[in-house]
Amino acid sequence: MTGKTFRPADETELAGLVAWAASDGVPLEIIGSGSKRGLGHAIAADHVVDMSERAGIVDYEPAELVLTAEAGTTLSTIETHLGEANQQMAFDPPDYGPLLGHAAATATIGGTMAGNLSGPRRVSAGAARDHALGLEAVTGRGEVIRAGGRVMKNVTGYDVTRLLCGSWGTLAVITRLSIKVLPAPEKTRTLLVTGLTPSAGCRVMDEVLASPHCVSAAAWLPADMASKSDVGYVSSPGAAVTAVRIEGPPASVLARHDSLRSMLATHGPVEELHGHNSGVFWKEVRDVAAFVEPEAAVMRLSVPPASGAVACDRVTAAGGQAFLDWGGGLVWCAFKPSPGTATAVRDIATGLDGHATLIRADGELKAAVPVFHPQPAERRDLTRRIREGFDPCGILNPGRMGMVN
Amino acid sequence: MTIAMPQPDQGVLAARDGFLGELAAIVPPDNLVTDEAGLKTYECDGLSAYRELPLAVALPETTAEVARILDLCRRHRVKVVPRGSGTGLSGGALPLRDGLLLGLGKFNRILDIDYANRCVTVQPGVTNLAISQAVDHRGFYYAPDPSSQLACSIGGNVAENSGGVHCLKYGVTTNNLLGLEIVLMSGDIVRIGGKHMDSDGYDLLGIVTGSEGLLGVITEVTVRILPKPASVSTLLIGFDGLVPAGECVAGIIASGIIPAGLEMMDRAAVHATEEFCQAGYPLDVEALLICELDGPSPEVGELADRVEKIAGDLGARVIRRAASDEERERFWLGRKSAFPAVGRMSPDYYCIDGTIPRGRLAEVLTRMEDLSTRHGLGVVNVFHAGDGNLHPLIMYDIDKPGDLERAEALARDILTLCVEVGGVLSGEHGIGVEKRDLMGTMFSDADLKQQQRVKCAFDPDGLLNPGKVFPVLHRCAELGHMHVHRGQVPFPDLPRF
């Protein structure tokens, strides 16, 4: 049988399609642009539901700080609209297209929220899910549901919006989203300290994040990764780089820059990036540019920030490479694909009370190692029951999250 | 009391003694309340218009005790109502006559302060303010600050997803939470999140936060703490009308400023509070804004200048910037005294909580005035203007026949208006019993059934806090059933299997 690709014209048609698929037990793969299709386990689906044509800004009121868009709207379309009103998605949505072997700038808001994917500003502005205000979706029962709203503060019923964020299309097909948007900073500066070990880098990141200087992002890159940067100030020292970003009104940024610069100078040589270079550098961190070369497997560890350095050292000892974002709380690892190393890296996360996701791997590795972190029995059972409530026939992205079904 | 609660289970009432006997084997006698005088202490939460005596009150001290109690209750089909400090305003902790009230007040220890990871782990009975106080000496605080923060428990904050005056900039509870331990009705203990920043698997932290005690009993909470802002500037801005005040709020935000707090009071609220506490508010204004900016010192000064310019261009009658901490506290004194001030003007008042898009503010306030006239009850308005969260205070007299019913009817009309203009039924107080029967104005039958299926995943017997949030209770078996319409194929060209 050859699978078909469906492009439902509207919510009603989608609901009809899913209801039919449920009644006949036909599994469906749900995609937006498909840029993150390789993330997750292989989906045993007969057909594809392509939401990329369900695109467009439905409503945008800058003074309300709310934007509503169809799920298939690309992040770049949204960013263009927001830019006209000097606003932004503060959670820094990443573009994993190139990392996962696809074109850049095709990621959609629906896919980003379905994966709850956030960039370097996660540490100060919150995650993608923190910026989702409400949504419309079609459940695995083929029913149209609405959750949340278009306002900042809302405790009306269960927070189904957040539950769908990070569910990777296994509970419902998101069709429309309302997100919180925020003013874009007028000025940005990044301070770099070179030559620090992971643990020294983490201490610096902790110090600045605990300061009242409103640091919006903090990352550490080893020398070999820093040297691959397109930003000369980052690549030329040939040393590890600890980067700290500040944003805001110009006078404030300059004042904080001075304070931070003297704080950082006690740790090592300090350099600074201005607007353009800063933008390029943080995009490299956000989109994991250092690991774009497709040979290696890539894992992403979420750990308590103070454990970032230990995680980094252990990954290196296990034969991998690692860099740190989110002030140490996010550890990106690349290693030669092997189930043994993947399991060892995952065990590092477990040992530090964190978890690991296999972001990029070939089919063989994914068959041997779960993509998502295995959960304790009681949480796994709860997860399974939640899924059964939304998708009793198990037809939406079956198997993608592995442990779910 | 005009809200219907689930019919008490006569079997449970009849078997009370046997159940209490088994309960006594789990919690020591001092932590068990069974006499009528003792039970009366727990008959209501902050929504005191609704009262009921519980079957009994248990005050466990450990997670293991909670797990054993829930397991016992499930086996005896005894309903459970969890309660923190009882400050909730929507009746979420209203007891059930055939239900055990589970008080978490003895879970009052701070377990771990972790500055390196900028988080604090506490038991759920610890008050919101106690967390900030515990880390204050190191220059940190916990951001969400509901006005009851002196008394309200962090467990209750999680259950209601509480906000406060600073949430436009710093978020509500769900945005400041890292981990939870909850106990399910099955007695299973589930740990969610931890000290890391994102969840593995489904966002259980997200769905449990704001679930109003219907999914699990919270026994441990980990929150993130923030470094205190270096500087704060507070402005008092008065306008001749609601329209320019609303435009000022929109203008501040559209100019790229996110104030830490942006509050509005109407003329009635200004007069009531001024009489009550002499905060020094101007009395010749129709709307008063309090705009608080925080952050690095040079930024705060610059943004305060910009706010003054925006307000001035809109014809503000009064613009004052606090010159000292004392003056700043005086600006806030009136706003923070709004509830007691109204309490002195009127024998009883009913605090409503809805959220609207900021742009509809003037329209909503005008229409609310009409509603107030039509129902014959006065309304005083305080408003978290920055995030669109309204708190109209309806003044009534419970001793006047029909007054409570009129207050409830006016509240319903106001909340329906919020939904009509694109807002929601609750910004931070929750649905509880108070707004339960209005859920249908915002959600379809399909939406509500899907939400209840989430409950079924956590509590298949529907024993945890039933009668709250959802207007119609469905059995999980009935909700699980899927209506299959075979033969209705929307895509006739599809291959059939």
Contacts between the chains, C-beta under 8 A, distances in Angstrom:
chain1	res1	chain2	res2	distance
A	1	B	495	6.3
A	4	B	494	7.0
A	6	B	491	6.9
A	13	B	490	6.3
A	16	B	488	7.8
A	16	B	490	3.3
A	16	B	491	7.9
A	17	B	490	5.8
A	17	B	491	6.3
A	19	B	485	6.9
A	19	B	488	7.8
A	19	B	490	7.8
A	20	B	488	7.3
A	20	B	489	5.4
A	20	B	490	5.9
A	20	B	491	7.0
A	20	B	494	7.4
A	22	B	482	6.8
A	22	B	484	7.2
A	23	B	484	4.3
A	23	B	485	6.6
A	23	B	486	5.5
A	24	B	486	7.9
A	24	B	496	7.1
A	24	B	497	5.8
A	25	B	497	7.6
A	26	B	497	6.5
A	61	B	357	7.5
A	61	B	359	6.7
A	62	B	254	5.6
A	63	B	250	4.1
A	63	B	251	7.7
A	63	B	253	5.5
A	63	B	254	4.2
A	63	B	358	6.8
A	63	B	359	6.4
A	64	B	357	5.3
A	64	B	358	5.8
A	64	B	359	6.0
A	65	B	253	6.3
A	66	B	357	7.5
A	85	B	254	7.8
A	86	B	256	6.0
A	116	B	198	6.5
A	116	B	199	7.6
A	116	B	203	6.9
A	118	B	198	7.3
A	122	B	197	6.3
A	122	B	198	7.7
A	123	B	197	7.3
A	126	B	171	6.4
A	126	B	175	5.3
A	127	B	197	7.0
A	127	B	198	5.7
A	129	B	203	6.0
A	129	B	206	6.2
A	130	B	171	6.5
A	130	B	174	7.6
A	130	B	175	4.8
A	139	B	450	6.1
A	141	B	482	5.8
A	143	B	446	4.6
A	143	B	450	7.0
A	144	B	446	6.7
A	145	B	444	7.6
A	145	B	446	5.7
A	145	B	447	5.0
A	145	B	450	5.1
A	146	B	443	7.0
A	146	B	444	7.1
A	146	B	447	5.6
A	147	B	447	7.0
A	149	B	355	7.4
A	149	B	422	7.7
A	149	B	423	7.0
A	149	B	424	4.5
A	149	B	442	7.9
A	150	B	357	6.6
A	150	B	422	5.9
A	151	B	355	4.3
A	151	B	356	6.9
A	151	B	357	6.3
A	151	B	387	7.3
A	151	B	388	5.1
A	151	B	422	7.7
A	151	B	423	5.6
A	151	B	424	5.8
A	151	B	427	7.4
A	152	B	167	7.3
A	152	B	168	6.4
A	152	B	355	7.4
A	152	B	387	4.0
A	152	B	388	6.3
A	152	B	389	7.9
A	153	B	163	5.4
A	153	B	167	6.3
A	153	B	172	6.3
A	153	B	355	5.1
A	153	B	384	7.2
A	153	B	387	4.7
A	153	B	388	6.9
A	153	B	389	4.8
A	153	B	427	3.9
A	153	B	428	5.9
A	154	B	355	6.0
A	154	B	424	4.6
A	154	B	426	7.2
A	154	B	427	6.4
A	155	B	160	6.2
A	155	B	161	4.6
A	155	B	210	4.6
A	155	B	426	5.0
A	155	B	427	6.9
A	155	B	428	6.1
A	155	B	429	7.4
A	155	B	430	5.2
A	155	B	431	7.4
A	156	B	424	4.5
A	156	B	425	4.5
A	156	B	426	5.0
A	156	B	431	6.3
A	156	B	435	7.8
A	156	B	439	7.5
A	156	B	442	6.0
A	156	B	443	8.0
A	157	B	431	6.7
A	157	B	439	6.6
A	157	B	442	7.7
A	157	B	443	6.3
A	157	B	447	7.7
A	157	B	448	7.5
A	157	B	451	5.3
A	157	B	469	6.6
A	158	B	207	5.9
A	158	B	210	7.2
A	158	B	211	5.7
A	158	B	215	8.0
A	158	B	451	4.7
A	158	B	454	5.4
A	158	B	455	7.8
A	159	B	161	7.2
A	159	B	174	6.8
A	159	B	206	5.3
A	159	B	207	5.8
A	159	B	209	6.5
A	159	B	210	5.3
A	159	B	211	7.7
A	160	B	207	7.4
A	160	B	450	7.0
A	160	B	451	6.4
A	160	B	454	7.1
A	162	B	174	7.0
A	162	B	203	5.0
A	162	B	206	2.9
A	162	B	207	6.5
A	162	B	209	7.9
A	163	B	202	6.2
A	163	B	203	5.6
A	163	B	206	5.9
A	163	B	207	4.4
A	163	B	454	7.2
A	165	B	203	6.0
A	165	B	206	7.2
A	166	B	198	7.7
A	166	B	199	6.3
A	166	B	201	7.7
A	166	B	202	6.6
A	166	B	203	4.9
A	167	B	202	5.6
A	167	B	203	7.6
A	171	B	202	7.8
A	182	B	258	6.6
A	183	B	253	8.0
A	183	B	256	3.6
A	183	B	257	7.3
A	183	B	258	6.6
A	184	B	256	7.6
A	186	B	256	7.2
A	206	B	116	6.0
A	209	B	118	6.9
A	209	B	227	7.8
A	210	B	115	6.9
A	210	B	118	6.5
A	210	B	139	7.8
A	210	B	140	7.7
A	210	B	227	5.5
A	211	B	227	6.1
A	212	B	139	7.3
A	212	B	227	4.9
A	212	B	228	6.5
A	212	B	229	5.9
A	212	B	230	4.1
A	212	B	296	6.9
A	213	B	230	7.8
A	213	B	296	6.4
A	214	B	295	6.0
A	214	B	296	6.1
A	248	B	295	7.5
A	248	B	296	7.4
A	248	B	299	5.6
A	249	B	299	5.4
A	249	B	302	5.4
A	249	B	303	6.8
A	251	B	298	4.7
A	251	B	299	7.1
A	251	B	302	5.6
A	252	B	295	7.1
A	252	B	296	5.0
A	252	B	298	5.0
A	252	B	299	3.2
A	252	B	302	6.8
A	254	B	298	8.0
A	255	B	296	6.3
A	255	B	297	7.3
A	255	B	298	4.5
A	255	B	299	7.9
A	256	B	296	5.4
A	302	B	196	4.4
A	302	B	197	6.1
A	302	B	198	5.2
A	302	B	200	7.2
A	303	B	196	5.5
A	304	B	114	7.8
A	304	B	117	4.6
A	304	B	194	7.1
A	304	B	195	3.7
A	304	B	196	5.6
A	305	B	116	7.6
A	305	B	117	5.6
A	305	B	118	7.4
A	305	B	195	7.9
A	305	B	197	7.7
A	306	B	114	7.6
A	306	B	116	3.7
A	306	B	117	4.9
A	326	B	197	5.9
A	329	B	196	6.1
A	329	B	197	4.9
A	330	B	197	7.2
A	353	B	194	5.2
A	353	B	195	6.5
A	353	B	196	7.2
A	354	B	194	7.4
A	354	B	196	4.7
A	355	B	196	7.1
A	355	B	200	3.8
A	357	B	200	7.3
A	372	B	200	6.4
A	372	B	201	6.3
A	373	B	200	4.3
A	373	B	201	7.4
A	375	B	200	6.9
A	375	B	201	5.7
A	376	B	191	7.7
A	378	B	184	7.8
A	378	B	188	4.6
A	378	B	189	7.3
A	378	B	190	5.2
A	379	B	190	5.7
A	379	B	191	7.7
A	379	B	192	7.3
A	379	B	201	7.0
A	379	B	204	7.2
A	382	B	184	7.6
A	382	B	190	6.4
A	382	B	204	6.9
A	382	B	457	6.2
A	382	B	458	6.9
A	383	B	201	5.6
A	383	B	202	5.4
A	383	B	204	7.8
A	385	B	456	7.4
A	385	B	457	3.7
A	385	B	458	7.8
A	385	B	460	8.0
A	386	B	202	6.1
A	386	B	207	7.8
A	386	B	454	6.3
A	386	B	457	4.4
A	388	B	457	7.4
A	388	B	480	7.4
A	389	B	450	7.3
A	389	B	453	3.3
A	389	B	454	6.1
A	389	B	456	6.0
A	389	B	457	5.4
A	389	B	479	7.6
A	389	B	480	7.4
A	390	B	450	7.0
A	390	B	453	7.0
A	392	B	480	6.7
A	392	B	482	5.4
A	393	B	482	7.3
A	401	B	201	7.1
A	403	B	201	7.3
A	404	B	201	7.9
